[in-house]
C-alpha cells in the first residue's frame, strides 16, 4: 500500500486532511501546521524543512494548499521521474485534485483519480497519454511491476503513440487487455520487449524487465550484513539476475530479528516475509535437504523453500552457501495486464 504524507496549512486544510487519511487505498500520515493541528497529526512550523526531511521517505506527498506553495516547496528536491515520489495538490475546499509530479511511474495520476472519487472532486490529469486515452509505457510498467531500462526509449514510445504509430510487442510472459495502440505484429519501427533476455526485436526497442524475483535466505545466528550481501550479490551475478529484479526476501520466522538480514533488506528496500517451519515443510517442490538444518530450525531447507513459498513460482537459482548464509531465488508467475491500474 502506498505510504502518503498529507500536508495541511490551515484549519480547513486540517479538516480535509482527516477525510483524506480515511482512504483505504493509502497508508496516510498527517502533517499539520502547528497552529492548525490536532492530536492525530504531526506538527510543523517550517514547511520547507518538513518537505526536505520527508520527500525521500514517502511514496506520495499530498498537499492541501495552493499549487504555487507546493511547487516552490518541492522544487529543490526534484531529481528524476523514476525516483521522485508522487506529488498531488488539492484545494482546501476539496474541489480539485491535481497531480504535479510522477504522474505515471510514481502513481500520482491514479492516486489523484482515487482521491477525487473519495472527495467528490475533479481530478485534473494533464499528461497527454492519459487525456487522450492512450497507452502509457510508464503507467503500464508501474502497474505491472516492470523495470524501465531506458527512460529515453520510454519517451520515444510515448511520442510514437501520440503520433498515431502502432507499437509492437514481444513478451516472454502471457498478457491480457491489449490496447488499441499495441500490436503483437513485430513489423513495427517502435516496440516493447518484456523479458530478461538481451533482445531488441524493433528498431527502437523499449526493454521492460519484470521485478518478480524472490530471494530465500537462511543464516546462522549473529550473521552480519556483509556476509549476506556478498553471497547474494555473488550468487545473483553468477546466475545473471540483476539485483533490480528482486522484489522480496523470505526466510523462516525464527530469523525475523536477525540484524544482518534486516540491514540487507533495509539497504535495498526489500520487504521481508517470514514463514513457520511447518509452512515451509508443507511447500511442494524438489528441494535439497539437510538433516542438520532440520534439527536446528525444524525444516530441511530454509532458503529454497522460503523462496518458493513466497513467490508461488519455481526455483531459478538453487541453494548457494558461504560464511553461514544460504540463498536461493524463485520467480513469481506473471501475467501482464494492460488494463491494470497502479492503485
Buried (B, 14 or more C-beta within 10 A) or exposed (E): EBEBBBBBBBBBBBBBBBBBBEBEBBBBBBBBBEEBBEEEBBEBEEBEEBBBEBBEEBBBBBBBBEBEBBBEBBEEBBEEBBEBBBBBBBBBEBEBBBBBBBBBBBBBBBBBBBBBEBBEBEBBBEBEBBEEEBBBBBBBBBBBBBBBBBBEBBBBBBEBBBEEBBBBBBBEBEBEEBBEBBBEEEEBEBBBBBBBEEEEBBEBBBBBBBBBBBBBBBBBEEBBBEBBBEBBEEBBEEEEBBEEBBBBBBBBBBBEEBEBBBBBBEEBEBEBBBBEBEBBBEBEEEBBEBEEBBEBBBBBBBBBBBBBBBBEBEBBBBBBBEEBBBBBBBBBEBEBBBEBEBB
